[in-house]
Amino acid sequence: MKYIKKALFLALIGAGFMAPVQAAEVHMILCGGEIRPADQVVIDAFEAKYPGVTVNAEAVPWGTCQDKSTTLAAAGDPVGLAYIGSRTLKQLGRSGLIIPVDISEEMQALYQPGVLATVSDGGQFWGYPHAFSTKAMFINCGLVEAAGEACVAPRTWTGLYNMAKAVNDNTSAAGIG
C-alpha cells in the first residue's frame, strides 16, 4: 500500500508538471465513483506543496468514466490527471492525447513486468500502475474426481476444455460456471 500511495503521489506531482505553470486548477477524474480518504490525503499534500494550485477532483462512475476522459481529451479540453483503466492508455498515447510519464528503474522494480506492460506502449509509459486485478480459477476437486479425472489444475486451454467436458459428460453439473 505504501508503494501504491507513493505512485499516486508521483502521478499527482506529474500532473503539476503537465499543467501550465500559471494554472490555478488541475482537473482530475477518478474513475470508480468516489474520492476515498487516502486520495484526499494525497490531494491535500499536493495542494500544500504547490500553494495557489487547486485540484478539482471529480469522481465519475466506471461505466461513463473512460468515455468522459477520452471525449474531453479529443475535444481539446483534457483533464490534468485521470485515474482511469489502463486499457485506454495506448489509444490515448497513440492519438497524441496524453503525454508519457517517466517511471524510474527503482519504481519499475516494484512491479511485475506484466503490470508495467499494461501502461506501456512504443517504449514509453503512459501512466502509473495503481490498481490491477488478479484472475484466479477455482476447481471443485470433488466434482472433478466424481467425473473420473484427477484434480490437477490444467496447464493449457485444451486441458481445461477436457476437464470441463469430463465434468459435463459424467456428472449432472456444468463443466464451467
Rosetta constraint file for C-alpha pairs under 8 A:
AtomPair CA 1 CA 5 HARMONIC 6.21 0.50
AtomPair CA 2 CA 6 HARMONIC 6.24 0.50
AtomPair CA 3 CA 7 HARMONIC 6.08 0.50
AtomPair CA 3 CA 110 HARMONIC 7.82 0.50
AtomPair CA 4 CA 8 HARMONIC 6.17 0.50
AtomPair CA 4 CA 130 HARMONIC 5.90 0.50
AtomPair CA 5 CA 9 HARMONIC 6.04 0.50
AtomPair CA 5 CA 38 HARMONIC 7.98 0.50
AtomPair CA 5 CA 42 HARMONIC 7.79 0.50
AtomPair CA 6 CA 10 HARMONIC 6.11 0.50
AtomPair CA 7 CA 11 HARMONIC 6.15 0.50
AtomPair CA 7 CA 128 HARMONIC 6.58 0.50
AtomPair CA 7 CA 129 HARMONIC 7.67 0.50
AtomPair CA 7 CA 130 HARMONIC 7.03 0.50
AtomPair CA 8 CA 12 HARMONIC 6.29 0.50
AtomPair CA 8 CA 42 HARMONIC 7.64 0.50
AtomPair CA 8 CA 128 HARMONIC 7.51 0.50
AtomPair CA 8 CA 130 HARMONIC 6.98 0.50
AtomPair CA 9 CA 13 HARMONIC 6.23 0.50
AtomPair CA 9 CA 42 HARMONIC 5.93 0.50
AtomPair CA 9 CA 46 HARMONIC 7.72 0.50
AtomPair CA 10 CA 14 HARMONIC 6.05 0.50
AtomPair CA 11 CA 15 HARMONIC 6.20 0.50
AtomPair CA 11 CA 81 HARMONIC 7.81 0.50
AtomPair CA 11 CA 127 HARMONIC 7.82 0.50
AtomPair CA 11 CA 128 HARMONIC 6.73 0.50
AtomPair CA 12 CA 16 HARMONIC 6.54 0.50
AtomPair CA 12 CA 42 HARMONIC 7.92 0.50
AtomPair CA 12 CA 43 HARMONIC 7.57 0.50
AtomPair CA 12 CA 46 HARMONIC 7.00 0.50
AtomPair CA 12 CA 81 HARMONIC 7.12 0.50
AtomPair CA 13 CA 17 HARMONIC 6.81 0.50
AtomPair CA 13 CA 46 HARMONIC 6.95 0.50
AtomPair CA 14 CA 18 HARMONIC 6.37 0.50
AtomPair CA 14 CA 101 HARMONIC 7.55 0.50
AtomPair CA 15 CA 19 HARMONIC 6.24 0.50
AtomPair CA 15 CA 26 HARMONIC 7.65 0.50
AtomPair CA 15 CA 80 HARMONIC 5.74 0.50
AtomPair CA 15 CA 81 HARMONIC 5.61 0.50
AtomPair CA 16 CA 20 HARMONIC 7.93 0.50
AtomPair CA 16 CA 21 HARMONIC 7.94 0.50
AtomPair CA 16 CA 26 HARMONIC 7.55 0.50
AtomPair CA 16 CA 80 HARMONIC 7.89 0.50
AtomPair CA 17 CA 21 HARMONIC 7.59 0.50
AtomPair CA 18 CA 80 HARMONIC 6.82 0.50
AtomPair CA 19 CA 23 HARMONIC 6.45 0.50
AtomPair CA 19 CA 26 HARMONIC 6.95 0.50
AtomPair CA 19 CA 80 HARMONIC 6.20 0.50
AtomPair CA 23 CA 53 HARMONIC 6.91 0.50
AtomPair CA 24 CA 52 HARMONIC 5.92 0.50
AtomPair CA 24 CA 53 HARMONIC 4.54 0.50
AtomPair CA 24 CA 54 HARMONIC 5.97 0.50
AtomPair CA 25 CA 53 HARMONIC 5.47 0.50
AtomPair CA 25 CA 54 HARMONIC 4.62 0.50
AtomPair CA 25 CA 55 HARMONIC 5.70 0.50
AtomPair CA 25 CA 56 HARMONIC 6.58 0.50
AtomPair CA 26 CA 53 HARMONIC 7.20 0.50
AtomPair CA 26 CA 54 HARMONIC 6.16 0.50
AtomPair CA 26 CA 55 HARMONIC 4.77 0.50
AtomPair CA 26 CA 56 HARMONIC 5.92 0.50
AtomPair CA 26 CA 79 HARMONIC 7.38 0.50
AtomPair CA 26 CA 80 HARMONIC 5.44 0.50
AtomPair CA 26 CA 81 HARMONIC 7.42 0.50
AtomPair CA 27 CA 55 HARMONIC 6.07 0.50
AtomPair CA 27 CA 56 HARMONIC 4.84 0.50
AtomPair CA 27 CA 57 HARMONIC 6.19 0.50
AtomPair CA 27 CA 58 HARMONIC 7.60 0.50
AtomPair CA 27 CA 79 HARMONIC 5.12 0.50
AtomPair CA 27 CA 80 HARMONIC 5.29 0.50
AtomPair CA 27 CA 81 HARMONIC 6.61 0.50
AtomPair CA 28 CA 55 HARMONIC 6.73 0.50
AtomPair CA 28 CA 56 HARMONIC 5.88 0.50
AtomPair CA 28 CA 57 HARMONIC 4.66 0.50
AtomPair CA 28 CA 58 HARMONIC 6.03 0.50
AtomPair CA 28 CA 79 HARMONIC 5.82 0.50
AtomPair CA 28 CA 80 HARMONIC 5.89 0.50
AtomPair CA 28 CA 81 HARMONIC 4.71 0.50
AtomPair CA 28 CA 82 HARMONIC 5.38 0.50
AtomPair CA 28 CA 83 HARMONIC 7.83 0.50
AtomPair CA 29 CA 57 HARMONIC 5.89 0.50
AtomPair CA 29 CA 58 HARMONIC 4.89 0.50
AtomPair CA 29 CA 59 HARMONIC 5.98 0.50
AtomPair CA 29 CA 60 HARMONIC 6.78 0.50
AtomPair CA 29 CA 65 HARMONIC 7.86 0.50
AtomPair CA 29 CA 69 HARMONIC 7.56 0.50
AtomPair CA 29 CA 79 HARMONIC 7.01 0.50
AtomPair CA 29 CA 81 HARMONIC 6.56 0.50
AtomPair CA 29 CA 82 HARMONIC 4.64 0.50
AtomPair CA 29 CA 83 HARMONIC 6.12 0.50
AtomPair CA 29 CA 84 HARMONIC 7.79 0.50
AtomPair CA 30 CA 34 HARMONIC 7.26 0.50
AtomPair CA 30 CA 35 HARMONIC 7.09 0.50
AtomPair CA 30 CA 57 HARMONIC 7.00 0.50
AtomPair CA 30 CA 58 HARMONIC 6.04 0.50
AtomPair CA 30 CA 59 HARMONIC 4.82 0.50
AtomPair CA 30 CA 60 HARMONIC 6.09 0.50
AtomPair CA 30 CA 65 HARMONIC 7.94 0.50
AtomPair CA 30 CA 82 HARMONIC 5.93 0.50
AtomPair CA 30 CA 83 HARMONIC 4.76 0.50
AtomPair CA 30 CA 84 HARMONIC 6.75 0.50
AtomPair CA 31 CA 59 HARMONIC 6.06 0.50
AtomPair CA 31 CA 60 HARMONIC 5.07 0.50
AtomPair CA 31 CA 61 HARMONIC 5.72 0.50
AtomPair CA 31 CA 62 HARMONIC 5.25 0.50
AtomPair CA 31 CA 65 HARMONIC 5.48 0.50
AtomPair CA 31 CA 66 HARMONIC 7.68 0.50
AtomPair CA 31 CA 82 HARMONIC 7.73 0.50
AtomPair CA 31 CA 83 HARMONIC 5.81 0.50
AtomPair CA 31 CA 84 HARMONIC 5.50 0.50
AtomPair CA 31 CA 85 HARMONIC 7.85 0.50
AtomPair CA 32 CA 59 HARMONIC 6.69 0.50
AtomPair CA 32 CA 60 HARMONIC 5.98 0.50
AtomPair CA 32 CA 61 HARMONIC 4.77 0.50
AtomPair CA 32 CA 62 HARMONIC 4.90 0.50
AtomPair CA 32 CA 65 HARMONIC 7.83 0.50
AtomPair CA 33 CA 59 HARMONIC 4.65 0.50
AtomPair CA 33 CA 60 HARMONIC 4.54 0.50
AtomPair CA 33 CA 61 HARMONIC 4.16 0.50
AtomPair CA 33 CA 62 HARMONIC 6.84 0.50
AtomPair CA 34 CA 59 HARMONIC 5.04 0.50
AtomPair CA 34 CA 60 HARMONIC 7.28 0.50
AtomPair CA 34 CA 61 HARMONIC 7.94 0.50
AtomPair CA 35 CA 39 HARMONIC 6.11 0.50
AtomPair CA 35 CA 40 HARMONIC 6.84 0.50
AtomPair CA 35 CA 57 HARMONIC 7.66 0.50
AtomPair CA 35 CA 58 HARMONIC 7.76 0.50
AtomPair CA 35 CA 59 HARMONIC 6.03 0.50
AtomPair CA 36 CA 40 HARMONIC 6.44 0.50
AtomPair CA 37 CA 41 HARMONIC 6.31 0.50
AtomPair CA 38 CA 42 HARMONIC 6.58 0.50
AtomPair CA 39 CA 43 HARMONIC 6.27 0.50
AtomPair CA 40 CA 44 HARMONIC 5.96 0.50
AtomPair CA 41 CA 45 HARMONIC 6.20 0.50
AtomPair CA 42 CA 46 HARMONIC 6.21 0.50
AtomPair CA 43 CA 47 HARMONIC 6.22 0.50
AtomPair CA 43 CA 55 HARMONIC 6.69 0.50
AtomPair CA 44 CA 48 HARMONIC 6.10 0.50
AtomPair CA 45 CA 49 HARMONIC 6.19 0.50
AtomPair CA 46 CA 50 HARMONIC 6.21 0.50
AtomPair CA 47 CA 51 HARMONIC 5.93 0.50
AtomPair CA 47 CA 52 HARMONIC 7.51 0.50
AtomPair CA 47 CA 53 HARMONIC 5.91 0.50
AtomPair CA 47 CA 54 HARMONIC 6.06 0.50
AtomPair CA 47 CA 55 HARMONIC 7.02 0.50
AtomPair CA 60 CA 64 HARMONIC 6.94 0.50
AtomPair CA 60 CA 65 HARMONIC 5.43 0.50
AtomPair CA 61 CA 65 HARMONIC 5.83 0.50
AtomPair CA 62 CA 66 HARMONIC 7.08 0.50
AtomPair CA 64 CA 68 HARMONIC 6.15 0.50
AtomPair CA 65 CA 69 HARMONIC 6.14 0.50
AtomPair CA 65 CA 84 HARMONIC 7.29 0.50
AtomPair CA 66 CA 70 HARMONIC 6.23 0.50
AtomPair CA 66 CA 84 HARMONIC 6.53 0.50
AtomPair CA 66 CA 85 HARMONIC 7.29 0.50
AtomPair CA 66 CA 88 HARMONIC 7.49 0.50
AtomPair CA 67 CA 71 HARMONIC 5.87 0.50
AtomPair CA 68 CA 72 HARMONIC 6.09 0.50
AtomPair CA 69 CA 73 HARMONIC 6.27 0.50
AtomPair CA 69 CA 78 HARMONIC 7.13 0.50
AtomPair CA 69 CA 79 HARMONIC 7.15 0.50
AtomPair CA 69 CA 82 HARMONIC 7.52 0.50
AtomPair CA 70 CA 74 HARMONIC 6.01 0.50
AtomPair CA 70 CA 78 HARMONIC 7.92 0.50
AtomPair CA 70 CA 92 HARMONIC 7.39 0.50
AtomPair CA 71 CA 75 HARMONIC 6.06 0.50
AtomPair CA 72 CA 76 HARMONIC 6.44 0.50
AtomPair CA 72 CA 77 HARMONIC 5.08 0.50
AtomPair CA 72 CA 78 HARMONIC 4.99 0.50
AtomPair CA 72 CA 79 HARMONIC 7.17 0.50
AtomPair CA 73 CA 77 HARMONIC 5.45 0.50
AtomPair CA 73 CA 78 HARMONIC 3.97 0.50
AtomPair CA 73 CA 79 HARMONIC 7.13 0.50
AtomPair CA 73 CA 97 HARMONIC 5.90 0.50
AtomPair CA 73 CA 98 HARMONIC 7.96 0.50
AtomPair CA 74 CA 78 HARMONIC 7.49 0.50
AtomPair CA 74 CA 97 HARMONIC 6.84 0.50
AtomPair CA 78 CA 97 HARMONIC 7.85 0.50
AtomPair CA 84 CA 88 HARMONIC 7.98 0.50
AtomPair CA 85 CA 89 HARMONIC 7.71 0.50
AtomPair CA 86 CA 90 HARMONIC 7.91 0.50
AtomPair CA 86 CA 118 HARMONIC 6.00 0.50
AtomPair CA 86 CA 119 HARMONIC 5.93 0.50
AtomPair CA 86 CA 127 HARMONIC 7.83 0.50
AtomPair CA 86 CA 129 HARMONIC 7.94 0.50
AtomPair CA 87 CA 118 HARMONIC 7.16 0.50
AtomPair CA 88 CA 92 HARMONIC 6.22 0.50
AtomPair CA 89 CA 93 HARMONIC 5.96 0.50
AtomPair CA 89 CA 119 HARMONIC 6.54 0.50
AtomPair CA 89 CA 126 HARMONIC 6.06 0.50
AtomPair CA 89 CA 127 HARMONIC 7.33 0.50
AtomPair CA 90 CA 94 HARMONIC 5.96 0.50
AtomPair CA 90 CA 119 HARMONIC 7.42 0.50
AtomPair CA 90 CA 120 HARMONIC 7.23 0.50
AtomPair CA 90 CA 121 HARMONIC 6.10 0.50
AtomPair CA 90 CA 126 HARMONIC 7.25 0.50
AtomPair CA 91 CA 95 HARMONIC 6.09 0.50
AtomPair CA 92 CA 96 HARMONIC 6.27 0.50
AtomPair CA 92 CA 97 HARMONIC 5.12 0.50
AtomPair CA 92 CA 98 HARMONIC 5.88 0.50
AtomPair CA 93 CA 97 HARMONIC 5.96 0.50
AtomPair CA 93 CA 98 HARMONIC 5.38 0.50
AtomPair CA 93 CA 99 HARMONIC 6.75 0.50
AtomPair CA 93 CA 100 HARMONIC 7.38 0.50
AtomPair CA 93 CA 126 HARMONIC 6.59 0.50
AtomPair CA 98 CA 126 HARMONIC 7.43 0.50
AtomPair CA 99 CA 126 HARMONIC 6.75 0.50
AtomPair CA 100 CA 124 HARMONIC 6.22 0.50
AtomPair CA 100 CA 125 HARMONIC 5.49 0.50
AtomPair CA 100 CA 126 HARMONIC 4.57 0.50
AtomPair CA 100 CA 127 HARMONIC 7.04 0.50
AtomPair CA 101 CA 124 HARMONIC 7.54 0.50
AtomPair CA 101 CA 125 HARMONIC 5.57 0.50
AtomPair CA 101 CA 126 HARMONIC 5.72 0.50
AtomPair CA 101 CA 127 HARMONIC 6.13 0.50
AtomPair CA 101 CA 128 HARMONIC 7.82 0.50
AtomPair CA 102 CA 125 HARMONIC 6.66 0.50
AtomPair CA 103 CA 107 HARMONIC 6.13 0.50
AtomPair CA 103 CA 108 HARMONIC 6.35 0.50
AtomPair CA 103 CA 125 HARMONIC 7.20 0.50
AtomPair CA 103 CA 128 HARMONIC 7.55 0.50
AtomPair CA 104 CA 108 HARMONIC 6.15 0.50
AtomPair CA 105 CA 109 HARMONIC 6.15 0.50
AtomPair CA 106 CA 110 HARMONIC 7.08 0.50
AtomPair CA 107 CA 111 HARMONIC 7.51 0.50
AtomPair CA 108 CA 116 HARMONIC 7.39 0.50
AtomPair CA 111 CA 115 HARMONIC 6.27 0.50
AtomPair CA 111 CA 116 HARMONIC 6.54 0.50
AtomPair CA 112 CA 116 HARMONIC 6.67 0.50
AtomPair CA 113 CA 117 HARMONIC 6.18 0.50
AtomPair CA 114 CA 118 HARMONIC 6.79 0.50
AtomPair CA 115 CA 119 HARMONIC 7.54 0.50
AtomPair CA 115 CA 129 HARMONIC 6.94 0.50
AtomPair CA 115 CA 132 HARMONIC 7.59 0.50
AtomPair CA 116 CA 120 HARMONIC 6.43 0.50
AtomPair CA 116 CA 129 HARMONIC 6.73 0.50
AtomPair CA 117 CA 121 HARMONIC 7.54 0.50
AtomPair CA 118 CA 129 HARMONIC 7.72 0.50
AtomPair CA 119 CA 125 HARMONIC 5.66 0.50
AtomPair CA 119 CA 126 HARMONIC 5.51 0.50
AtomPair CA 119 CA 127 HARMONIC 5.57 0.50
AtomPair CA 119 CA 128 HARMONIC 6.80 0.50
AtomPair CA 119 CA 129 HARMONIC 6.65 0.50
AtomPair CA 120 CA 124 HARMONIC 5.45 0.50
AtomPair CA 120 CA 125 HARMONIC 4.31 0.50
AtomPair CA 120 CA 126 HARMONIC 5.85 0.50
AtomPair CA 120 CA 127 HARMONIC 7.73 0.50
AtomPair CA 121 CA 125 HARMONIC 6.60 0.50
AtomPair CA 121 CA 126 HARMONIC 7.52 0.50
AtomPair CA 139 CA 144 HARMONIC 7.71 0.50
AtomPair CA 139 CA 151 HARMONIC 7.68 0.50
AtomPair CA 139 CA 153 HARMONIC 7.54 0.50
AtomPair CA 140 CA 144 HARMONIC 6.30 0.50
AtomPair CA 141 CA 145 HARMONIC 5.92 0.50
AtomPair CA 141 CA 151 HARMONIC 5.21 0.50
AtomPair CA 142 CA 146 HARMONIC 6.04 0.50
AtomPair CA 143 CA 147 HARMONIC 6.33 0.50
AtomPair CA 143 CA 167 HARMONIC 6.98 0.50
AtomPair CA 143 CA 171 HARMONIC 7.75 0.50
AtomPair CA 144 CA 148 HARMONIC 6.72 0.50
AtomPair CA 144 CA 149 HARMONIC 5.58 0.50
AtomPair CA 144 CA 150 HARMONIC 6.80 0.50
AtomPair CA 144 CA 151 HARMONIC 6.01 0.50
AtomPair CA 144 CA 163 HARMONIC 7.32 0.50
AtomPair CA 144 CA 166 HARMONIC 7.79 0.50
AtomPair CA 144 CA 167 HARMONIC 6.04 0.50
AtomPair CA 145 CA 149 HARMONIC 5.01 0.50
AtomPair CA 145 CA 150 HARMONIC 5.75 0.50
AtomPair CA 145 CA 151 HARMONIC 6.27 0.50
AtomPair CA 146 CA 167 HARMONIC 7.84 0.50
AtomPair CA 146 CA 170 HARMONIC 7.75 0.50
AtomPair CA 146 CA 171 HARMONIC 7.15 0.50
AtomPair CA 147 CA 166 HARMONIC 5.77 0.50
AtomPair CA 147 CA 167 HARMONIC 5.03 0.50
AtomPair CA 147 CA 169 HARMONIC 7.82 0.50
AtomPair CA 147 CA 170 HARMONIC 5.03 0.50
AtomPair CA 147 CA 171 HARMONIC 5.99 0.50
AtomPair CA 148 CA 166 HARMONIC 7.50 0.50
AtomPair CA 148 CA 170 HARMONIC 7.78 0.50
AtomPair CA 149 CA 163 HARMONIC 7.16 0.50
AtomPair CA 149 CA 166 HARMONIC 7.34 0.50
AtomPair CA 154 CA 159 HARMONIC 4.98 0.50
AtomPair CA 154 CA 160 HARMONIC 5.33 0.50
AtomPair CA 154 CA 163 HARMONIC 7.76 0.50
AtomPair CA 155 CA 159 HARMONIC 6.41 0.50
AtomPair CA 155 CA 160 HARMONIC 7.56 0.50
AtomPair CA 156 CA 160 HARMONIC 6.35 0.50
AtomPair CA 157 CA 161 HARMONIC 6.05 0.50
AtomPair CA 158 CA 162 HARMONIC 6.09 0.50
AtomPair CA 159 CA 163 HARMONIC 6.17 0.50
AtomPair CA 160 CA 164 HARMONIC 6.11 0.50
AtomPair CA 161 CA 165 HARMONIC 5.99 0.50
AtomPair CA 162 CA 166 HARMONIC 6.13 0.50
AtomPair CA 163 CA 167 HARMONIC 6.38 0.50
AtomPair CA 163 CA 175 HARMONIC 7.36 0.50
AtomPair CA 164 CA 168 HARMONIC 6.07 0.50
AtomPair CA 164 CA 174 HARMONIC 7.59 0.50
AtomPair CA 164 CA 175 HARMONIC 3.88 0.50
AtomPair CA 164 CA 176 HARMONIC 5.93 0.50
AtomPair CA 165 CA 169 HARMONIC 5.87 0.50
AtomPair CA 165 CA 175 HARMONIC 5.88 0.50
AtomPair CA 166 CA 170 HARMONIC 5.78 0.50
AtomPair CA 166 CA 175 HARMONIC 7.29 0.50
AtomPair CA 167 CA 171 HARMONIC 5.55 0.50
AtomPair CA 167 CA 172 HARMONIC 7.97 0.50
AtomPair CA 167 CA 173 HARMONIC 6.68 0.50
AtomPair CA 167 CA 174 HARMONIC 6.75 0.50
AtomPair CA 167 CA 175 HARMONIC 4.95 0.50
AtomPair CA 168 CA 172 HARMONIC 6.86 0.50
AtomPair CA 168 CA 173 HARMONIC 5.92 0.50
AtomPair CA 168 CA 174 HARMONIC 5.05 0.50
AtomPair CA 168 CA 175 HARMONIC 4.61 0.50
